[in-house]
């Protein structure tokens, strides 16, 4: 079968592009014909693609997408008629604004892949319209969590089947290192942006550090809040106990070194960093935010605290830091849970979805 994956720009290094590349590569490896297309640019994909994958771009240069929407729809429809795929996967729900009109009357399976939280529009006013269009006109909407699937079912009306397929971990399950070999480090990983709540984590760490002065908070990632967060650490008097690593191509090294992981996000769609922590067997303290943490961490013994409760987050970190046996127990259960998110399991769900008759999804 032939599948077209449509994204914004596969030159980018974001999580959506990363996961779409993993799935596209696996489908190509399984013998399917795969085309990876970008709205703009995308000729030099950031993540390596399988050698058999065809790369396409609707526009060579970046531009204001909505302003050139009619031409974009025309070019997409022309591409689909030329390639004649069996399935089109829109790897972001906003793309339904263009894929719905472009696929009108064409015989293919139309799949919308939601990577975010249904309750969040991420500042894009057209996202709710795009989601309603996807529910009404697509054959399938893929969500990452069961909770988000329920949000879609209650918040939209349409013919699309709404199914849940979690993202795969980019890491295989790693051997569990002895706790004695670990550094006294609490690890946090993510884009330095308001959504990720690193300001909340720093405030929590202000209460943690005096109680465990030989421990360090290590934050891996880069983003627009780097200077703000660095100054905040200084103003809170914890800069000597906080390390900003920046962006890295070897995040696995930091997972192996750390003793536990903390997720402080205000909201999530499906936190890939938690899949990574499971693969490395790290115990986790996390805000119980929408959506993802509760579902991904279920059965591991990880500690979930109410969203935004800074004092509770700090207290949970201190308790786990002071309980090495509990950390070891959670690590072992996390290691077991990681098996559910390995690529061989996830890709089987995608293959079944792609290959089954589109009429069965109506």
N, C-alpha and C positions, 0 to 999 in steps of 0.2 A: 504494500500500500504506500501511497505517497501522502506525506503530511507537510503542511506549511506552518511554521511557527512565526507569528508576527509579533515583533516587539518595537519599542520606541527607537532604540539605538543600541545595537549589540556591541558597539565599541565601549560602552560604559561598563563599569566594574561593580554595579549594584547587585543586591541579592536576587532580584527578579531575573536579571540576565544570567546570573550564576546558575540558578536552579533550572531555568529554561534550557541552558546549554547542557547541563547534566542529563536531562530527560531526552533532549534531542539526540545527544551522542549515544545514549543507550538504545534508542529506537533505531538509529542508523546501524549500530552494532548488531541489532537483532534482525537486520536485513531489510528494513523499511527505507524507502526513498524519502529523504528529508531536505526541505528547503528552509533556511533561516532568513527571514526578511525583516528589514528595519524600515520604519517610517522615514528616517533620515540617516545618512551616513551608514555605519555598520559594516563597512568594507574591511575593516581591520578589527575583528572581534577580540575583546579583551581576554575572554576565556577560550582556550583551544577547542576547535571543533573537529569532529571526525572527518577524515579525509574525503569521505564520500558526500558530505553535506554541501549543498549548493547555497551560495551566499547571494542575496539580492538586496537592493535598496530602492525605495520609491523616490527619494530625493538625495542628491549628493551632499547637500549642505543643510545645516540646521536652519530652522525657520519657525515662525509662529504657526503652529499646527492648525489651529482652528481657522485662521485666515485663509489657508490654502486647502481647507477641508474638501471642497468639491473636486479639486484636481487630485487630491490624495485618494478619494474614493474611486475616481476614474482610473488612476494608475493601479490601485489595488485590484480592482475588478479585472483590468487588463492582464495583470500578473496571474490571477487565479484562472482566467480563461486559457492562458498560455500553458500554465503548469498542470491544470486539471487535477488538482489533488483530491484525494478521498476525504481529507479532513483539514480544517483550518483551526489552529489553536491561537487565539488571541491571548497573549501572555500577561495581559493587564486589563482589568475591567473597563477602564476608560476607552480602550480601543474599540469597544462595541459601538461607539459613536460612528465609527468608520466601517467596521466589518459588517454591521447589520445592513446598511444600504448597498455595500459592495457585493454582498453574497445573495441579494434578492434574486430568486429564480434559479440559482445555481444548485446543482446536485452535489452536495458535499456535507459532511458532518461539521457543524459549526460549534466549537467549544470555546467558552469564555473561562479563563483561569483567574480566579480572584486571589490575589496575594496579600490583601490587606483586610482590615477589620471593617465589616459592613457598616458599623456605626460611625466610622470616620471617613470624611471625604478628602482628607489630607490637603485641604485648602483649595480643592478644585471643584468649582460649583457645578460642573457638568457631570460629576461622577455619579450622582444619584440617578440622573437621566440615563446614563450609560448602563447602570445596573438594571434599571427597569426595562430598557431595550433588550439587554441580554436575557433576562428572564422570560420576556415575551417571544423573542425571535430566535434565540440560539437553541440548539438541540440539548446541550449540556452546559451546566455551570459547575466548575470544579472549585470547591472551597478547601481550605487547608485543615480546618477543625470542624468537629461536630457542632460546636457552639455557634460558629459562624454560619454553618449550614442552616441551623434553626433561624438565625437572624434573616437569612435570605428567604427562607420559606414563609416567614411571618411578614416580611417587609416588601415582598414583591408578588406580582400576579403574572402568570404566564405558563407557557407549555414546557419550558425547559426542565429537564431532570436535574436536580441539584444533588451532587455527590461529593463525598469527602475523600480526598487523596492527600495525605500529608507529604510535605517535602522530604526528600532523603537527606541524610547526613552526608556532608562532603568528605567525612573521614570514616574509614573502617573502624570497627571496634578495636580499641587499643588494649594491650596488657595493663592490668592495674598495678601501678607502682606501689611499693611499700610506703606507708604514710611517713615513715622516718626519713625517707629520701626527699620529701617535699619541702619547699620553702615556706616560711611564714608569710604567705601572700594570699590576700583575697583578690580574685581576678574579676574584672568587668570588661566586656568587649562590645564595641558598637560605635556607630557614628556619633560624634560629639554634637548632638542636636537636642532640642527641647524634649522631643518624644521619648528619648532614652533615659531621661530623668537623672542624669549624672549630678545635677545640682542637688537633688534629693539625697543621692548617695553620699555626697560630700558632707552634707549636713548630718547625716546618720553617722558618718565616720568621725565627725567631731566628738561624738559621744562615745564612740568605740575606742579610739586611739588611747586615751588616758588609761583605759582598763587593760589594754593589751599592747603596751608600748613597743614590743619587739615585733609587731606585725606591720605589714605594708599593704596599702590599697594600690593595686596596679591597674591602670585603665589603658586598654589597647584600642586605638582608633583615632580617627582624625575628623575634623568637621568645623563648622562655622563658630562653634562655641569654645574653641580651644583656649583662646585668650581669656574669655570670661571665666571659664572654669578654673584656669590656672590662678587667676587673681583671686577667685573665691577661696581656693585652698589656702592661699597666703593670708587672706583676711580672716579666715577661720582658725588660723594658727596650726594647720595640719600639713603644710606643704612639705615638711620633712618626712611625713609618713604617707605621702601620695606620690605615685610615679606615673607620669603621662608618657606612654611609650610611643604614641603616634601610630601611623599605618605600618603594617608589616606584611611581608609575603610568607612568613613562617609563624602563623598564629599558634600552630600546634606546639611549638616550643614553650609558649606561655601557659597553655593548658597543662602540659606535663609538669611544669614547675610549681603551679599553684596548689594550695591545699583546699580551697573551696571557691565557689563562684557566686556572684551576686548579680541579679537582674533587677534594675530599678526603674524600668520603663513605665511611663504613664499609660501607654496602650501599645498593643502589638497586633500584627496580623497572624504571623506564625514565626516565633523567635528562633531563627536558625542557630543562634548561639547556644540555645539550650540543647539542640541536637548534638552540637559539637561537644558540649560539656558531658553529655551522656556517653558519647563515644570514648571519652577519656576518663570516664568513671568519677567525675567530680561531684561532690555534694553541693547542693544549691540552696541559697536563700533568695526568694523572689517575691516581688509584689504580685498579688493575685489580680492582675489587670486583664482586661479584655484584649485580645483573645489569645489562647495558646498555653500559657504557663501551667495552668491547672491540668489541662489535658495531657501535655507532653510529660509533665512530672508525676502524673498519677501513678501510684504504686511504688515510688522510689523512696519515700520517706523524706523528700525534700521539704523545706519549710516555706510555706506560703503565708505572707502577712497581708493585711488589708491594704489595698491600693492607696499610695500616698502617705501612709502612716510612718513617718520618718523614725520616730522613737521605737516603734515596734520592729522596724527593719534593723536598727542598731542593736536592739536587745537580742534579736534572733542571731545576728552575726556573732555577738559575744558568746552566747550560749554554745554555738556550734564550734567556735574557735577553742573553747575550753573543754570540749568533749571529743577528744580524738577517736574514741571507740565508736561514737555515734557517726562521726565523719566516715570512718571505715565501713560501717554498716550501710550507710546511704550510698557510698561509692560502689559497693558490690551490687546493690539493687539497681543503681543507675546503669551499671554495666550491662545488666540483664535487659533493662528496658531499651537500651540502645539498639538491640537486635531488631526491634520493630521498625526502625527508621533506616535500615540499610537499603542500599539501592536495589538489590535483587528482589526485595519484597515490594518496594514502591513501584518499580518499573513494571512488574507483573500487573498491577492495577491499571497502569496507563495502557499497556498493550491490550488488555481486555476491553477497556473503554474505546480505544481506537478501532479495534478490529470487529467489535460487535455491530450488527446491522443498525444503522441510524434509526430505522423505524421503531426499534425496541426502546428508544429513549423518549418517544413522544408521550 
